């Protein structure tokens, strides 16, 4: 008997921000393979009969390699289980969901994607920051803080810049953007642990955002917003 895999977005962590389909699939799942971010409060509400497999990653620490995660999903489905791969935010926004979908399809395992609310949009929203706003920004860029970026190109964009998991890079990225020509007075915001009772925010100009965030003790998980919209509406 062959089961199935669902790649389900958990959203930013508030269980009420799950989609109805995500909630149903979680209740019906035999196995839930979950991440660290955006999933803790969600998995606590699952039926006690659900088998939980924690494959959560933290910056520079991946206890379960991605290839092994792929195999866990395939093995579970081949054993006839209904497997939910629960991923923080949206599976296809810096979540490696595409790799997991491809692995399942190559193994002949049925796999379906259930979108989630990405922290790239929802974390700024929790602080009253729209990533686009008429007269301020007509688009936004979403970047991973783990990857190198073209600073000159980034400094030239008129779009809102949203950076996920980039707090360790902020002290070098912010001055680099200023050196590349970005206005040092560009509004910025950092939102830590959005949609939780631990949420904290810092707002400051680009030239000061790293210093003010460090002074406030902000750290990952956090979302960085650079652009005029960061002043809020």
JORA-V902811 format. One record per helix or strand of 3 or more residues. SS is the DSSP state (H for helix, E for strand). FROM is the first residue (numbers start at 1). TO is the last residue. If there is no record, write none. Layout:
BEGIN
SS:FROM:TO + SS:FROM:TO
END
This chain:
BEGIN
E:4:9 + H:15:17 + H:20:28 + E:31:34 + H:40:43 + E:51:54 + H:66:78 + E:82:87 + H:97:106 + E:110:114 + H:119:126 + E:140:144 + H:151:156 + E:160:164 + H:167:179 + E:187:192 + E:200:205 + H:209:216 + E:222:226 + H:228:231
END
